[in-house]
Amino acid sequence: MGHVLIIEDSPTLSRGMARLVRGQANLVPVTAMSLSGARLILDSAPPEEHFMAALVDMHLPDAEGTDILDALQRYQLPIIVFTADYDAVLHAEAAKRQVVEYLLKDSPAVGDYVVRLLQRLDRNRHTKVLVVDGSRLARASARRRLERHNLVVFEAESGELALQLLDAQQGVSLVLTALNLPGMDADELSRKIRHKYPRKATAIIGVWDPDHVPQLARFLKGGASDILMRDCADEVFHLRVMQNLELLEHLQSAPL
């Protein structure tokens, strides 16, 4: 079971969020009303009590602004910020840390969205993603972005190695590939993947730079699922990845 840490100093909101989490299969809410309380819970948790995410209020009795986010970095937890007021500066600072979403408490459908996001984070613990890029730095950046959402990440520096990894690691749900690859190009890689893995088995997203525009249509026609600009904002990156994974699950659950 996945435990969700709720850090909120309002007893009413804390109970409401705990009720939302408790209503989901495989999720267990654990509440704290302060940063010190959250630290005590995380530091004393037994190994079998796995925390898969934290729902966090940024205004606590013993923490303001990014204090709580900075303190939680060492625990490598995906963080969902749950706050009463939108602050553009705090939003920008939150994006630099282990934050997967920044939500307003009074948003009409926020409860349903939180549930959907937690379910996604829970499923991601068993979801494999392959990053294909000739640049070690680019692969490391993509890995950080993906692991922030609990995804299981593998890396390949070329199309040839990517095909070998797909065979070795059965059940890869998503291939995230640069369009400029050493050796086999991304178009050929996409076609070879599609020859063996249909759209309902594996999604393919191409990561492109402005000088790749002429290649985009050809890449998509070759069997890719989507394209994503390399320097897009983290929130755009995560939304597109999650949308493709959700579409994949929909295709897999649809009747033949």
matplotlib code that plots the C-alpha trace (Angstrom):
import matplotlib.pyplot as plt

x = [0.0, 1.1, 1.0, 0.2, 1.5, -0.9, 0.7, -2.1, -2.7, -6.4, -8.1, -11.2, -9.1, -6.8, -9.8, -11.3, -8.2, -7.7, -11.2, -10.5, -7.3, -8.9, -11.6, -9.0, -7.9, -4.2, -3.8, -3.4, -3.5, -1.1, -1.6, 0.7, -0.1, 3.4, 6.8, 8.2, 5.4, 6.0, 9.7, 8.9, 6.6, 9.0, 12.0, 10.3, 8.4, 9.3, 10.6, 7.3, 5.4, 6.2, 5.2, 4.4, 3.5, 2.9, 0.0, 1.5, 0.2, 2.9, 1.8, 2.3, 2.9, 6.6, 7.2, 6.4, 6.9, 9.3, 10.6, 8.4, 9.5, 13.2, 12.8, 11.1, 13.8, 15.9, 13.0, 12.6, 8.8, 6.6, 5.0, 1.5, 1.3, -2.2, -2.5, -5.2, -3.7, -1.9, 1.6, 3.5, 6.9, 6.1, 4.8, 8.0, 10.1, 8.0, 8.7, 12.4, 11.8, 10.3, 6.8, 4.5, 1.5, 0.5, -3.2, -5.6, -7.8, -10.9, -10.7, -14.1, -12.9, -9.7, -10.7, -11.4, -8.1, -6.1, -7.6, -6.8, -3.2, -2.6, -3.9, -1.6, 1.4, 0.5, 0.3, 3.5, 5.5, 5.0, 5.1, 8.3, 9.7, 12.6, 14.6, 16.6, 19.1, 22.7, 23.3, 24.0, 22.9, 19.7, 19.0, 19.7, 17.4, 14.5, 15.1, 14.8, 11.6, 10.1, 11.2, 9.6, 6.3, 7.4, 8.0, 10.5, 13.1, 15.6, 18.1, 19.6, 22.1, 21.1, 18.2, 20.0, 20.4, 16.8, 15.6, 17.7, 16.4, 12.8, 13.3, 15.1, 12.7, 9.3, 6.3, 7.8, 4.8, 6.5, 9.5, 10.7, 13.2, 15.2, 14.7, 18.5, 20.1, 23.5, 23.3, 19.7, 17.5, 14.3, 12.1, 13.6, 13.5, 9.8, 9.0, 10.9, 9.2, 5.8, 6.6, 6.8, 4.8, 1.4, 0.0, -1.9, 1.3, 3.8, 3.5, 6.3, 7.0, 9.6, 11.6, 12.4, 14.4, 13.4, 15.7, 13.8, 10.5, 10.8, 11.1, 8.0, 5.3, 7.4, 8.1, 4.4, 3.4, 5.9, 4.0, 4.9, 2.2, 3.2, 5.9, 7.3, 9.6, 12.9, 12.8, 9.1, 8.0, 8.0, 4.2, 3.7, 6.2, 4.4, 0.9, 1.8, 3.5, 0.6, -2.0, -0.2, 0.0, -3.7, -4.6, -2.5, -4.4, -7.7, -6.6, -5.5, -8.8, -11.1, -13.0, -11.6]
y = [0.0, 3.6, 6.1, 9.7, 12.3, 15.2, 18.3, 20.8, 22.8, 23.2, 20.2, 20.6, 20.6, 17.8, 15.6, 16.3, 15.5, 12.3, 11.3, 11.7, 9.6, 6.9, 6.4, 5.2, 1.6, 1.0, 4.5, 5.3, 8.9, 10.0, 13.5, 16.1, 19.7, 21.1, 20.7, 19.2, 16.7, 15.7, 15.2, 13.0, 10.8, 10.4, 9.8, 7.2, 5.4, 1.7, 0.5, -1.2, 2.1, 3.5, 7.2, 7.7, 11.4, 14.4, 16.9, 20.1, 23.4, 26.1, 28.1, 26.2, 27.2, 26.4, 26.9, 29.6, 29.8, 27.3, 26.2, 23.0, 22.2, 22.6, 20.4, 17.6, 17.5, 14.9, 12.5, 12.4, 12.6, 13.8, 16.9, 18.3, 21.9, 22.6, 26.3, 29.0, 31.8, 31.9, 33.5, 33.7, 33.9, 30.9, 29.0, 29.6, 28.6, 25.4, 24.4, 24.3, 21.7, 18.2, 19.6, 17.8, 20.1, 23.5, 23.6, 26.1, 24.9, 26.7, 25.5, 23.9, 20.4, 20.3, 17.2, 15.1, 16.3, 15.4, 11.9, 11.4, 12.7, 10.4, 7.4, 8.3, 8.6, 5.3, 3.5, 5.2, 3.2, 0.2, 2.2, 1.9, 4.8, 4.6, 7.8, 7.8, 10.6, 10.9, 13.5, 12.3, 15.6, 15.5, 12.0, 13.0, 16.0, 13.8, 11.2, 13.8, 15.1, 11.6, 10.2, 13.2, 11.5, 8.1, 6.6, 3.8, 5.2, 3.4, 5.2, 4.5, 6.7, 5.4, 3.9, 0.6, 0.4, 1.5, -1.5, -3.9, -2.4, -2.7, -6.4, -6.8, -4.8, -6.1, -3.8, -0.4, 2.0, 5.1, 5.9, 9.5, 10.0, 12.9, 13.5, 13.9, 10.6, 9.1, 6.2, 5.2, 8.3, 8.8, 8.2, 4.7, 4.0, 4.9, 2.7, -0.3, 0.1, 0.3, -2.9, -4.8, -2.7, -1.2, 2.1, 0.3, -1.3, 1.6, 5.4, 7.3, 11.0, 12.9, 15.6, 18.3, 21.6, 24.4, 23.2, 19.8, 21.4, 19.8, 16.4, 16.6, 15.5, 12.6, 11.5, 11.5, 9.7, 7.0, 5.9, 8.4, 9.4, 12.9, 15.6, 17.8, 20.8, 20.1, 23.3, 23.3, 24.1, 21.3, 21.5, 21.1, 18.2, 16.4, 17.0, 15.7, 12.6, 11.9, 12.4, 9.9, 7.3, 7.8, 7.4, 4.3, 2.8, 3.7, 1.9, -1.1, -1.3, -0.7, -3.8, -5.4]
z = [0.0, -0.7, 2.1, 1.5, 3.9, 4.4, 6.0, 6.8, 10.0, 9.5, 11.2, 8.9, 5.7, 7.0, 7.7, 4.3, 2.4, 4.5, 3.7, -0.1, 0.2, 2.3, -0.3, -2.8, -2.9, -1.9, -0.5, 3.2, 4.6, 7.4, 8.7, 10.3, 11.3, 11.1, 9.6, 12.8, 12.9, 9.3, 9.9, 12.9, 10.9, 8.0, 10.1, 12.2, 9.5, 9.2, 5.8, 4.9, 5.3, 1.9, 1.4, -2.3, -2.2, 0.1, 0.1, 1.5, 2.7, 2.3, 5.3, 8.6, 12.2, 11.9, 8.2, 5.6, 1.9, 0.5, 4.0, 3.9, 0.3, 1.2, 4.2, 2.3, -0.5, 1.4, 1.4, -2.4, -2.2, -5.0, -3.5, -4.3, -3.0, -1.7, -0.9, -0.3, -2.3, -5.6, -5.4, -8.7, -7.0, -4.8, -7.8, -9.6, -6.6, -6.1, -9.7, -9.0, -6.3, -6.0, -6.7, -9.2, -8.9, -7.4, -6.5, -5.0, -2.2, -3.4, -7.0, -7.8, -8.9, -6.9, -4.8, -7.9, -9.5, -6.3, -6.3, -10.0, -9.5, -6.5, -8.4, -11.3, -8.9, -7.4, -10.8, -12.0, -9.4, -11.8, -15.1, -17.2, -19.3, -21.7, -22.4, -25.6, -26.2, -27.2, -24.6, -21.1, -19.6, -21.5, -20.3, -16.7, -17.0, -18.4, -15.7, -12.9, -14.4, -14.8, -11.4, -9.8, -10.8, -9.4, -12.9, -13.4, -15.8, -18.2, -20.5, -23.9, -25.8, -29.3, -31.2, -31.4, -27.6, -27.2, -29.2, -27.1, -23.9, -25.1, -25.6, -22.3, -20.2, -21.2, -20.6, -21.3, -21.5, -22.9, -25.1, -24.8, -27.6, -28.9, -32.7, -33.3, -32.4, -33.1, -35.6, -36.2, -36.4, -34.5, -37.5, -38.1, -34.3, -34.2, -37.2, -35.7, -32.4, -34.1, -36.1, -32.8, -30.3, -31.4, -30.1, -27.4, -26.0, -26.0, -26.5, -28.3, -27.6, -29.7, -28.0, -30.5, -30.9, -33.3, -36.0, -36.2, -37.4, -40.9, -39.3, -37.0, -39.5, -40.8, -37.2, -36.3, -39.5, -38.7, -35.6, -32.9, -30.4, -29.6, -29.8, -27.0, -27.2, -25.3, -23.2, -22.4, -18.8, -16.3, -15.9, -19.7, -19.8, -17.0, -18.4, -21.8, -20.4, -18.1, -20.9, -23.1, -20.3, -19.6, -23.3, -23.4, -20.4, -22.0, -25.2, -23.3, -21.3, -24.4, -25.7, -28.8]

ax = plt.figure().add_subplot(projection="3d")
ax.plot(x, y, z, "-o")
ax.set_aspect("equal")
plt.show()
